[in-house]
Amino acid sequence: MSESKQPSELQATEPKAAETKAAELSTVALESACCQTPTCETLPKSSDAPVGLCEDKVREELKRVIDPELFVNIVDLGLIYVVDIQPGEEGKQNVNVEMTMTSPMCPAGPQLVANSRQVVEEIPGVGVVDIKVVMDPPWTPDKMTEDARDQLGIF
């Protein structure tokens, strides 16, 4: 006689499996779309290096950095100006980021820079990370995405 799962057990495991599958598909979709863009850099195949590293992947990871005053990620706020990927040592890619702050005296500046460096360094295949804060051109609210405007109630 085969053992069958109770309805409550099925309900508990199905959402988790669906979430896992959705996350896997999202990653595959990002890698597929990303590696078709001209900004992609192909990395040598190794156990810890992704197939390609491109600006879109770096920006996607930088969305994990949230401005502690506005509670919106720094990419949607328009704080990331440049993401430059260059060949590095041992098959890794060096990432240079130019970002700005919402104001020159932004008290969250050091925290945003440190968090940005951390999330980029965590990307497989990344070597040296350089985060440079620039104030030219100055940040203005028109640099925000529609999502950021919606979150902040700016129409």
HELIX and SHEET records of a PDB file:
HELIX    1   1 PRO A    7  CYS A   34  1                                  28    
HELIX    2   2 GLU A   55  LEU A   62  1                                   8    
HELIX    3   3 GLU A   89  GLY A   91  5                                   3    
HELIX    4   4 GLY A  109  GLU A  121  1                                  13    
HELIX    5   5 PRO A  141  LYS A  143  5                                   3    
HELIX    6   6 GLU A  146  LEU A  152  1                                   7    
SHEET    1   A 2 GLU A  41  THR A  42  0                                        
SHEET    2   A 2 GLY A  52  LEU A  53 -1                                        
SHEET    1   B 3 ILE A  80  PRO A  87  0                                        
SHEET    2   B 3 GLN A  93  MET A  99 -1                                        
SHEET    3   B 3 VAL A 126  VAL A 133  1                                        
END                                                                             
